[in-house]
Amino acid sequence: MKFNHDKIKIVFLLICCFSVENSLFALNDEQLLKIRDGYSERREQAFAQLKGKPLVVAKKSPPLEPGRALFTRSFSYSLVDFAFKALWLNEQIDVANSALVQNADYYIDNLPAMKDRDSFYWAADEWLRLLEYFGSKGSKKPGLITKETEEKLYKMMWQYNKVFSKIAKAEYKVSNTWFIDESENHHIQRFSTYWHFAKFLKNHPDYMNLKYDDGYTSQQHFEAWTIYIKHWTVERAKKGLFIEMANESYGLETLKGVYNFYDFGDKQMRSLTGKLLDLYWATWAEEQLGGVSGGSKNRVYPGKESKSGRGEFWKMAWYYLGIAKPTPPSHNLMTLIASDYRMPLVVMDIALDTKGRGIFEVKQRKLGLAVKGYYNSPDYRLRQDSGGLVRYSYCTPEFIIGTAHFEARKWQDWTLISSQNRWQGVIFAGDDNARIFPQCSLNDTYRTYNQHWSVQSKGCMITQKLPEGYARDGKPMRVFFSNAGLSNYQERNGWVFVESQEAYTALKCVSKGFNWLNDTDGKWLVCEDELTPIIMEVVRKADYQNYTAFQEKILNSPLKIAGKKLTYHSTYGDDIVFNGDYSTLSTINGKIIDLQPDLVYDSPFINSVWDSGKIKISKDGRYLNLDFTEKI
């Protein structure tokens, strides 16, 4: 493929016209197309950073638990990543083939290693894509993967699918695809691997007529998983996308399979999964600043994942939109950037026109509650009558603050993949890592479940730790303030005030006081009463004469406590009643929080009725209608 370098220069000049965090104006179709057309050039720049690098094989690690095989995820990634960059760049072809063979040789006839859920299939999407591109029938440069290497890959695919792929698991009429194995990302990593292996095996003369352990052939498995995947895709669009919501780590492991369905599935699969990707990226686009995603999330581990804005989708923002910063690809990011999928112009516009998006609310209805008794791994079953959870975000060009609304329930009511390490808080324009978020301190496993519950209206959030019995493994409540982007701390009458580049924040532990605990990336405000409600208000600087005026407004905001009931009148003019005894949902201006709204996606840019399968994405005259109601 030849690139028009003059055209690409125009793209980069255009990108330089607006800052990383915010565009200054809405972009017309021609400008958006130039940015989109620059994708291939940006991708080649990224791969060029890997040119000539030698193969360095990662060591196999001890088992993660007694009785399990060696932990070999990094080992496999090191081999497959090298092969991907080498074959893509058409260099070190012999070494690339040797790397693929070395990875295959370890797993062939090693059933415990294949069975290990944290090792085998994590890199499968990458080398399957390589086989699609560079195998004997490859779509890009056929034959770069030698016949000998290809046979090794087929043998590995057969050894795995024969034992582990079960047509019974492709059932969708009873489960509606909401029976989930291990976790959401593990579930799709498995069935995408079963499907893709069967896609190859059904056409290979040595394997096409052989039967799996469940008595069916690769052709039959391929057909069953193809139908399952289509129903799975439709269900995610109709019922709020993923359980592991807005997660940039596990979210990548989930989406990589969708990208392979899009690029290598049949016409209907490509259509359905392409629309699902459109929807996913649209929901991401409206809740991000400069590629940094805001809003409520779950399964977000403490440390870097909680504190940093530079996740995997921040990296993808550079490829798709020319914002954020270029990073050389690795691991499953290889699958995403090599794909033919591109964002629609309306989604690009939502992402780039931060100023033009204005100030708005986002509500998304989610599944999360478990069918009784099925809250834990390996057999999760989601309730579909009431998902129990609504994401709420308040978005401005200066900050995005978000939480999840749900009842104070016992932790066993929730699937653990929904309640684990829930993240809420605020991100700020001006620095990728600028943020404030409440988070219970964690035990040695770095996991807590159902740790807090909250209410939010516009830029005002009230949150409270849930006690043991409601929560599992939650330690004392504290609030993180990043070093990045925050300054000018002041304390008045029990309130902490801090400012970012374009916003002011106030925070208060309602009961008792607090202490400060330093951290390498910021500092923690630790509440003396671990069950105290915490009030956080975030506002735009542009809405106040100065910092002092904001502080005075906060200090004069009515706050009443009657037993366990907190009543607060926010600076936004909302009356919020928060029931700290966990008895009932909070009210906002006299209305109880609605956990079963009619709309599954509700914002100025994305709208859809729950379970309808019809979704409209729109902005400034551009629109995209996604219809998931076609017959499968």
N, C-alpha and C positions, 0 to 999 in steps of 0.2 A: 504494500500500500504506500502511495506517495502522499506526502503532506504539503500543503500550501503554507510555507513558513511565513510569507507576508501576511496571510490571513490570521495565522496564530499570533503574530506580533500585535495585530489589531486587537485580538482577544485580550492579551495581557495588558495593553494600554487601556482598554476599557475597564478591566478589573481594577487597575490602579486608580480609576476615577472615584472609587468609593472605598471606604475603610473596611477592614476585616470584620468589624462588628456590625456595621450598618451600611446599607446603601443609602444614597442621598435622594434617589428618585426612582420612580417606577421605570422598568426597562421595557422597550418595545420588542416585538417578535424578532426583528433582525438582530438586535443586541443579544437577546437570549439565545438565539440560534448560533451566534458566534461563540458564545461561551460553551454551549453544548458541543459544537463542532471541535472545540479545543480539547475535548476529553482525551482523544487518542494521543495527541501530542503530550499532554500531561502524564498520561500513562507511560509513554515511552521514556520520558524524562525520569520517571520513577524507576523503571526497570534498568535504565542506563546506570543508575547509581550502584547496581549490583553486578555490573559487567566485570568479568575477570576475577571475581571473588572465588576463592577455592572452596571445596567441600570441607566442612568441619562437622564431624559426626558427633552429636550429643551422646552422652553416656546414658545407659539404661539405669534407672533409679530403683531403689528398694521398693517393695510393694507398699501401697498406701495403707493396707490393712493386713493383718495376719491371714494367711490362706489364699491370698490373691497373687496373681502373676506380677512380674516386675512392671514398674510404671514406665511406659515407653512412649508417652506422648511426645516429649521433646525429641527423643531419638527419631521417631517417624517424621516429625516436622522438619528436622534438620536435613534429612535425606530428601524428602519430597519437595521442600522449599527450594533446595539446590536444583533438583531436576526441573522444577517449574521455570526458574529463571534461566537455566541453561538452554532448555528447549525453546523457550520464548525468544531468547536472544540468538539462538542457533550457534551456541558455543559449547565447548567441552561436552560434546554429545556422548562420547564413550563413557565419560564419568557420570553423566546424567543417567544413562541406562544402567550402569553399575549401581548407582544409588537406589534406583527403583527396585532392582533385583535384591539388593541387600535388605531393603525394607520388607519385600515379599518373603524372602527366605526365612526371616525371623518368625513370621506368623504361619507360614505353611506348615501344616501338621502340628502346630502348637496351639491346641484348642484352648488351654487356659489363657494364653495371651490374647487370642481372638475374643474370648469371652469377656475379658476385662473391660468394663464400661468406660474407663478413663484413658484408654490407650488406643485401641485398634482403629475405630472408625473416625477418629477426629481428623485425620489427614486424608481420608478416603475421597472426599469431594475434590481435592486438588488433583490426585493422580488419575481419578476418573476423567476429569476435564482434560488432562494431558492426553489420555488415551483417545478421547473424542477428537482432539486437535491433531495429534501427532502419531497415532497408531497406524496400522496398515491401511485403515480406511478413514484416516483422519481428515477433518474438514479444512485444516490449514496447511500443514506440511506433512503429508502422510509418509510414514516410513522412518521418521526421526527416532521413534521408539522401535527398536529392532524386533524381529520376529521372536527371538529368544526371550527378550524381556517381556514381550506381550504374552507369551505362553505362561510365564511365571505369574503374571498378573491374573490371567484367567484361572490358573490353578488355585491361587489364593481366593479369588472370588467364589469359586465352586466350593472350596473347603468351608468357607464361612456361611454362604447361603444355604448349603445343604443341611446344615445343623440348625441354624438360628432363624432363618426366614420361615414363618408359619402363615399360611393363608388364613387361618382362623383369626390371626391378629389384624387382618385387613377388614374385619367386620365393621360396618358403619351404620347399619339399620337400627340396632339397639343402642349402641354407644353414641351415635351421631358424631363420631370421631372425638368425643370428649372423655374417653377412657385413655389415660396417659401412662406410659411405662417409664419408671425411674424419675424423670422430670421432663418438662416440655422440650428442652433442647436435646436431651438424650433421645426422646421419643422420635423426633423428626430425623435426627442423625441416623438412627437405626433404620426407619422405614425408607428414607431417601437412599440409604446404602443398599437395602434389599432390592428396591426398585431398579437402581442403576446397575447393580451387578446382574440382575435378571435380564436387563435390556441387552447386555453384551452376551451373556451365556445362552440366551434363547436362539442365537444365530450361529453359535460355534458348533461345528460338527461333532466335537468330542463330548459336548455337554448338553446339547439341545434335547436329546431324548432321555437323559438321565433323570431320575426322580429324586426329589429332596426327601429328607427323613419323614416329612408329613405326607408323602405319597404323590405329590404334584410336581410337574415339570417347571422349568424356568419360564416357559411361555405362559403357563397358567398363573405363576406367581407374578409375572410382569403385568398381566391383565388385571389381576386382583388389586395389586398395589397402585396401578394407574387409576382405577376407579376410586379407590380409597383416597388418594392424593387429591383428586378433583373435589370430592366431598369435603375433605379436610380444609381445602383452600376456601371453599364457599362458606363453611361454618366460621372460619376466622374473620372473614369480611363481615358477616352478618351479626356476629356477637362480640365485637370489640377487640379483634386481633388477639394478642397473646396474653397468657397468664403471667409469664415472666415479663412484665410490662415495661416498655421503654428502657430495656436493659441493653447496654452497649457491649457487654461481654457475652453473656448467654444469648443475647439477641442476634449477634453475628453467627453463632453456631446454629441458630434456628434459620436465619435467612439464607445461609449458604446453600442449603438444600433447595430452597425456593428458587434461587438463581439457577441451579442446575436443572430444575424442572422447566424453567422458562427457556433455557437455551437448548435443551436436548429432549424435551417432551413432544408429544403430538400437538397438532394445531390447537385443539381445545385446551390442553394443559398449558400451552404457551399463552393463550389468551387469558385464562383464569389467573394464572400465577403472575402474569404481567400486570393485570389489574390489581392484584393483591400488593405487588410491589409499589404501584402507583399510590395506593391507599396508605401503605406504611410510610413511604417517604413524605407524603402530604401531612400525616400526623406529626412526623418529625419536624417538617419544615416550619409549621406554625408555632412550635414550642422550642425554638432554638435562637440563640444569638451568636452570630459568627461561627456557626457550626457546633456550638456547645449546647447540648440539649438540657432543657429544664423540665419542671413538672415532677409529679410523683412517679416513683420507680419501685421495683422490688428486686430481691436477690442481689443487692448492691453491697459488696463486702466492704468492711472498714479499710481505712488506709487509702491507697491511691484511687481505687474505684469510687469511693465516696467523695474524695477531696478534689480530684482532678477533672477538668472539663475536656481533656484531650483523650477521648475514647475512640473506639473504632469508627464510629460514624462521623466523628469530627474529622478523622482522616479521610473518609469517603467524601466529605464536603469539598475537599480540594479537587478531587477527580471530577466530581459532578458539577461543581459551581465555581471553582477557582478561588474559594475562600479558605480560611484556615491556613495550614502550611503543608508543603510537600513532605511526605514520609515514604521511604522505600517500603514496598509491600513485603509481607511475610504471613505465614500461616494462612488462615482461611480468607484473609483479605485478598489473597491471590485470586480466589474464585470470583469474588465480587468485581474486582477491577478488570478481570479478563472478559467478563460477560458483555453481551451485546445490549443489555438493558440500559436505557437512558431515561432520565426524568422527563415527564411532560413539561411543556413550557409553563403551564399554570402552576405546577408544583415548584419549578425553579423561581417563578415570580414571588410566590409566597415566601420562599426561603430567603431570597435576596433583598426584597423590598421591606426591610425591617421598619423603616419610618412609615412607609405607606400602609403597613398592616394596622397601624394605630394601636389603640388600647382595647382589649377584648378579653372575653372569658372563653375557656374551653371546658366542655364537659364530655366525658366518655364513660359509657357504662361497660363494666367488665365482669367476666366470670371469675370466681375465686372460691366460693363456698363448696365444700365437699359433700358428696352423697355420704350419709352417715356410715362411719366406719372405714371410709376410703380416703382418708386425708394424708396418708403417708406412702412413701416409696416401698415397694415398686409399683403399687397399683393405685393410682390416683383416679378418682371419678368426680367430675365436676357437676354440680347442680346447675341445671339450665332454667329452672323455673324462676330462680332469683339468684343472680350472680353475687349480689350483696355488696358491690363496691362501685363507686363512681369517682373517677379521677376529676379533679377540679384544678384548673390553672388560671391565673390572672397574668396576662401578657402585656407588656409595654415595650417600647424600644429601649428602655433603660434597665429593665429587670424582668424576670419571670419568676413568679412564686407559685408553688403548687403543692397539693396534698391529695390524699385519698379519703373520701367520706365512706364510712361504714359503721355498723353497730359495734358496741363493745360486747363481743362474743368470746366464748371460751376458745382457746387456740385450736382445739380439736375440731371446731366447726369449719375451719379453713383448710384447704389443701396447703401443705407446707410450701409448695412452690409459689403460692400467692402470699403467704404471711411472712416468709423469710426475709429478714433484713430490708424492711420497707424503708424507702428514702423519701423525705419531703424537705422542702426548704426553698431557698431563693438563690438564683444566679444573677450576676450583674454584668452589664455591658462594661467594656473597658479593659477587662483582663479575663483570659480563658478560665482561670482558676478562682476567680472571685466568687465567694459563696458563703452563706450561713445556713446551717441545718441542725436541727435537734436529732440526737441519736443516743440511745442507751449505750453505756459502756458494755462491752461484750465479754463472754467467757473465752476460754482458750480455743474453742472451735471457731470463733469469729462468726457465730450464727446466733441470731435471736429470732423469735417468732411472735408475731402479733404484738410488737413492743409498745406501740402507742396508738392512740386514736385522736382525731382532730376535727375541727371545723374551720372553714375558711370562707370569707366573702371579700372579694376584690383583693386588696393588698394586706388584709388583716387575717392572721392565722392564730388560732388557739389550739394548743396541743397538750397532751398529758400522757405520761407513762401509764400503761396498764399493769396491774399487779400480777404476781404469780397466780396461776389459775386461769386468768385471762391470757396472760403472756406466758411464754416459755423461754427460760434462760435470759431474761432481761435483767440487766444491772442498773445502777442509778442513772437517772436522766441527766444529760448534759447537752450543751449547744456548741457547735464548732463555728469559729470565726476565722476565716482564712487570712494569712498574711497578705496574700495577693489582693490588690484592689481595694482594701479597706483601710481607713485611717480616721484620725481625730476622734478617738473614743472619749466619751464623757459619761459620767454617772450622776444621776439626779433622782432623788426620792425613790430609789429602788429600781429605776429604769436605767438600762444601758443604751446609749446612743452611739451610732457609728455612721460614717458616710462613705459612699463609694463615688465613682467618677460622676454619676448622674442621679444618684438616689440617696435618700436618708433612711435609716432603719432604727427602730426602737424595740427593745425587748425587755420583758419583765417576768421574773419568777413571782407568781401571785402570792404564794405562801412562803414566808421566811426569806432568807437572803441567798447569796451565792458566793462561790470562790472561783478564782482563776487557776487554770492548769496549763502550763506552756506545752506546746507541741512544735515539732520541727517545721510544720507547714502553717502554723497559726496558733490559736489557743482555744481552750475549752472553758466555757462557763458551766460550772458544776453547781446544780441546785442543792441547797442544804436539805430541802424536803424533796425526796425523789419522786413523790407523787403529786407535786404541785402542778397546776395548770401553768402554762407558759404562753404569754401573749407576745406576738411579733407583728409589728406593723412596718410596712415598707411603702415609701411614697416617692414620687418623682420630685427632684429638686425644682423642676420648672413650675411646680404647683405651689411653691412656698417662697416667700420673700427671702428667707435665709434659714440657716440651721437653727438659730434661736427660735424663730417663729414656729418651726416644726416641733421643737421640744416643748414650747408652751402649749401648743395644740394637744400634744400627747398628755402632758401633765394635767390638763383640764378636761380630759375625756372621762366621762362618768364610768366608774368601775364599782360594782357592788358584789358582796359575797354574803349569801344567806345559807348557812350550813355548807353543803357541797355544791350549791348552785352559784355559778358566776355569771353576772350580767355585765356586759361591756358595750359601750357606745363607741364605735370606731371612728377614726378621723375621716373615714369615707361616708359617715352618716348612717351606718348600719347598726341595728340593735341585735347583739348576739347573746343568746342564753346557752351556756355550756353546763351540762349536768355532770359534775365531777364524781358523782356516785355511780356512774356507768349505767344508770337506770333507763334512760331514754335518749334518743337522738337529740342533738342540739337544734335550736331554732334560729332562723335569721329573719329579722323583721316580722316575728310572729309565726312564720311558716317553718314547719319541720322539714329537715333535709329529705329530699326525695331520692331514694335509692333504686327506684324503678322508673326512671323517666322514659317517655315515649321514644326519645331519640337515643340512639347508640353513639352517634357522633354529633356533637352540637357545638358549632362555632360559626363565625362569619364565613369561614372558608370550606368547611366540611360538614355535610348534613346527611343523615340517614335515619330512617325509622328502624328501631330494634327488630332484628330478624327478618327484615324486608329484602335484603340483598340488593337494594338499589341505593346508590351513593352518589351525591353530587359534590364535586370539588369546583370551587369558583373563586375568582378574584378579578375585579376591575374589568368585567366584560369577557374574560377568558373563563371557560368552564370545561369540565370533563365529567361525563356521566359514566359511572361504572355499574354495569348490570351483571349480577351474579345469579340470575334466575334461570339461565338457560338449562335445558335438560341435559343431564349427564348420562 
